[in-house]
Amino acid sequence: MDFLNALVALSNFVLVPAIAYGSQLALGALGVTLIYGILRFSNFAHGDTMAFGAMIAVLVTWAMQAAGVSFGPLPTALLALPFAILGCIVLVLITDRLVYRFYREQKAKPVILVIVSMGVMFIMNGLVRFIIGPDDQRFSDGARFLIKARDFKAWTGLNEGLAIKTSQAITVVVAVVAVAALFWFLNKTRTGKSMRAYSDNEDLALLSGINPERVVMITWIIVAALATTAGVLYGLDKSFKPFVYFQLLLPIFASAIVGGLGNPLGAIAGGFIIAFSEVTVTYAWKKVLTYLAPESLEPSGLVQFLSTDYKFAVSFAILLIVLLFKPTGLFKGKVI
Amino acid sequence: MSEPVKNTLLFVVVGSLILLTGFTQSWNAAILILNMGLISAIMSIGVNLQWGFAGLFNVGVMGFVALGGLAVVLISTPPTPGAWSGGGYGVVLSLLLGAATVVAAVMVAQKMPKGRTRSFAIIGILIVGFFVYRAIFDPNVASIEAIDPAVAGNIGGLNLPVLFAWPAGGLLAAGAAWLIGKTALGLRSDYLAIATLGIAEIIIAVMKNEDWLARGVKNVYGIPRPAPVVGYEVELQQDPSFIARAEWFGLDPVTASTLSVKLGYSLLFLIVLLILLWMAQMALKSPWGRMMRAIRDNEVAAEAMGKDVTRRHLQIFVLGSAICGVAGAMMTTLDGQLTPGTYNPLRFTFLVWVMVIVGGSGNNFGAVLGAFLIWFLWVQVEPIGLWLMNLITAGMPDGSALKSHLIDSAAHMRLFTMGLILLIVLRFSPRGLIPEK
C-alpha cells in the first residue's frame, strides 16, 4: 500500500507535470531546431513568437466567450488555436519577407542573423506588450480537472490523490498529434523530403532543383504553427504572461542543444530531459520518501535539492554538461 | 566632409540633444541622462571589446552588470554585527567545499580513463559533495538570515570606501566570465550566446533568492556614496560657501545641491570612461588588437599562423565582461541601492547591444556615441510616444476604450522603437554611425 501511495504521489507531483511541461518544451524546441536546420541560425525571437501566437489565441478566445461560443468541457482556446496559428504565420512570413530574406540573399554569417533575430525579438515583444499589455492573462475555461484528487482517492481507497488537469491531458494529446503530423510530413511527403534534403546539404538540394524560398516559407509556416501551439498549451497550463515566454527561451534552447541542434527527434528527447530534471530537482521529496523509507529513516527536512526559483539553473547545468562532454548533443545534431 | 569632422559633429549633435533636454525639461533630467549615458558608454566599450574586436556574442551583459552591483554591497556596506561569527564562516566553508567538489569531479573526469567506473566516480563525488555542502550551508544561512531580518539578515560588507567596489565588481564579473568562457568558447558562436543568456538569468536568480548575501528582493538601501567627491545634499545645503556659490549661479540651495551631487557623479564616471576608452584605444592599436581582429576576420588563417584562438577569445571575453562589471558597480553606486528585481535582460543586455551596433561595432568612439544616443532615445521615447498617442487619439471621444488603451500602451513603444532602430541600422548601415577603420 505504501508503495502504491508513493507511486501515486510521485505521479501526481512529478510525472504528470513533467510530462505536460516536457511536451510544451518539446514543441518549442522543435521550432528552434527546424529554424536551425533549415535557416541555420539560433532564433532568439522564438519565445516572443510563441507569445505572439498565444496572444492572438487569448484575444480570439475572449471574442468567442463574449459571443457565447464554447467547446463544452474543453477550453475554448482550442477553437481559437487555428486562428492564432494563421495570425502567427502571417506575422512570421511578413518578418521573413521584410527582414530575414535580405540577409539570406547576402549569405550573411549566422551570428548576424542571430543579432537580427534579436531585433525581431524586441519588435515582437513590443507588439505583444502594446496590444495586450505586460500583465498576467487567464483564458482557460471548461472543466478544470480530468481526474480530481478526491475522486481518485474515493475510487482507489489510497491516501494519496492523483489529479490530472484538463490542460495537462490536452497538452499531451495535442503534442502527440502535432509531432506525429510533423514527422509524417518530414518523412513521407515530397515537400518534407525536400526540406530534409535542404537541411542536409544546401548546394546539392539546390542542384536537384529544390526551390529554396519555398522550403524556407514552409519552414516558417510549420515553425509558426508549432510555436503558437506550444505557446497556447503553456498558457492554458500556467497562465499567459509575455515576459515568461521570453524566459522560456533558455529551457527551450537547452532542450534543442541537449538533443542535438537541427535534429527534430533530439528536440523532443531534450524537452523531456530538461522538464524531468527541472521538476525532479525542484520537487520536495519528503512525501514520497516517507512512504518508501522505514520509519526510523524518515527524512526530517523537505528533501528538496534546489528551490523552485532555481529551475533555470537546472536547464543551464544540463546545457553546460552537454556542451562540455558532448557538444553535438545526444542525438548528433547535423552541424556542429 | 572628412572623417574627424563628421564624427565630432555626431558627438556635438548628441551633446546638444542632452542640452536641449536641460533647457526644455529640466537640468536634473539632463544630468541623469548624462550619468546613465556615461555608464552605458562603459558597458558598450565592454561589449564592443567582445563583439567588435573578437566577434564574440555575449548576451549575458545583465548578469555581469548585476555582479558589479553585488560587489558594491559586499565591499562598501558595513558588516552586519554577529553575522560572521553567527554563520558567515560556515557559509564560506560550505561554498569552498562545494567548489572543491566540482573541482574534484572535473579532475576525475580528466585523469581517469573513460568508462563506467569514471561515470560512477563523478556522480558519487557530486552527490556526496552536494549533501555535505547543503548540510553545512543551510543551518548557517538560517542563522545569518535570522539576524534582524527587517533591516539586515545578510552578511553585510567590508565597510571599505565605495570606490574600491568598482574594480572589485570588475573582478567578480571576470571570474564568472572565466567559468562560462572556459566551457562555451571554442564551440559554435551560438553556444556562447545561449550559455551567457543562461548565466545571466542564474546570477539574477541567485541575487534574488540568497537573502544572506545581499538581502535578495528585500533590496539593500543606503549604500554609501563616494562622499569626498560627491557629497550629500543636506550637508551642502547647510554649507555657507556652497549657498553663496549657488546664489551666484542664481539657483536656490536645494536645486543647486541636487545638481552638484549629480555633477560630482558625472565627473567620476567621466574619469573612468576616459581611462577605459584610452585603454581600449591602445588595445585596438596594439599588436594584440590587430591579432584579435585577424582572428575575428578569419579564424582558420589565424590558427594556421599559430594563434591560440580559444585562449585569446577567453582573454578578451573575460576583459569585456570585467568592464561590464565595473559599469554595473558604478550604476549601483549612482542609485545608492541594490534592487535585484529590476534587472531585466531587455534593458541591460539587449539595449547595450543596440548601442554598440548603432554606434559602430569595432570602433570604441562609435560604441560611446551609440551609448549616449540610444540612452537618450530610451529615456525620451516614452514622452514622445505619449505625445504621439495623444495626437492620434485627439479625434476620438473621451472615455472610449481604444483611446485609453492606446494611451496606456504608449509606455511599451520603447522596445518596439529599439527593435526598429536596430533592424534599420543593421540593414542600411551595418557598420554603424562611426564605422571601424
Contacts between the chains, C-beta under 8 A, distances in Angstrom:
chain1	res1	chain2	res2	distance
A	41	B	190	7.4
A	42	B	190	4.2
A	42	B	193	6.6
A	42	B	194	6.9
A	44	B	59	7.8
A	44	B	193	7.8
A	99	B	423	6.1
A	99	B	427	7.8
A	102	B	427	6.3
A	110	B	189	7.0
A	110	B	190	7.0
A	111	B	55	7.1
A	111	B	57	5.5
A	111	B	189	4.9
A	111	B	190	7.5
A	112	B	426	7.5
A	112	B	430	7.9
A	114	B	57	6.5
A	114	B	189	7.8
A	114	B	190	6.4
A	114	B	193	6.3
A	115	B	57	7.6
A	115	B	353	7.1
A	115	B	357	6.9
A	115	B	422	7.8
A	115	B	426	6.8
A	116	B	423	6.8
A	116	B	426	5.9
A	118	B	59	7.8
A	118	B	350	6.0
A	118	B	353	6.5
A	118	B	422	7.1
A	119	B	419	4.8
A	119	B	420	7.8
A	119	B	422	3.9
A	119	B	423	4.2
A	119	B	426	6.6
A	120	B	419	6.9
A	120	B	423	7.3
A	121	B	350	7.6
A	121	B	419	7.2
A	122	B	346	7.2
A	122	B	350	6.5
A	122	B	354	7.9
A	122	B	415	5.1
A	122	B	416	7.1
A	122	B	418	5.3
A	122	B	419	2.8
A	122	B	420	8.0
A	122	B	422	6.6
A	123	B	415	7.6
A	123	B	416	5.7
A	123	B	419	3.6
A	123	B	420	6.4
A	123	B	423	7.2
A	124	B	419	7.9
A	125	B	346	6.8
A	125	B	415	5.2
A	125	B	419	7.6
A	126	B	412	5.7
A	126	B	413	7.1
A	126	B	414	7.3
A	126	B	415	3.7
A	126	B	416	3.0
A	126	B	417	7.5
A	126	B	418	7.9
A	126	B	419	6.1
A	127	B	416	6.6
A	129	B	409	7.4
A	129	B	412	3.9
A	129	B	415	6.7
A	130	B	409	4.8
A	130	B	412	4.7
A	130	B	413	7.3
A	130	B	416	6.5
A	131	B	409	7.7
A	133	B	408	7.5
A	133	B	409	7.2
A	133	B	412	7.8
A	134	B	412	7.3
A	246	B	345	7.6
A	246	B	346	7.7
A	247	B	201	7.1
A	249	B	197	7.0
A	250	B	194	7.4
A	250	B	197	6.0
A	250	B	198	5.3
A	250	B	201	5.9
A	253	B	194	4.7
A	253	B	197	7.5
A	254	B	194	7.5
A	254	B	198	7.4
A	257	B	191	7.1
A	257	B	194	6.7
A	261	B	190	7.8
A	305	B	130	7.5
A	307	B	209	6.4
A	309	B	205	5.6
A	309	B	208	6.8
A	309	B	209	4.7
A	310	B	202	7.5
A	310	B	205	5.7
A	310	B	206	8.0
A	310	B	209	7.2
A	312	B	198	6.9
A	312	B	201	4.7
A	312	B	202	6.0
A	312	B	205	6.0
A	313	B	202	5.0
A	313	B	205	6.6
A	315	B	198	7.3
A	316	B	195	7.9
A	316	B	198	3.8
A	316	B	199	7.0
A	316	B	201	7.4
A	316	B	202	5.7
A	319	B	194	6.9
A	319	B	195	6.8
A	319	B	198	6.2
A	320	B	183	5.4
A	320	B	184	7.9
A	320	B	195	7.0
A	323	B	183	5.7
A	323	B	184	6.0
A	323	B	187	6.2
A	323	B	191	5.9
A	323	B	195	6.8
A	324	B	183	5.6
A	327	B	187	5.1
A	327	B	188	7.9
A	327	B	191	7.2
A	336	B	187	7.9
A	336	B	188	6.7
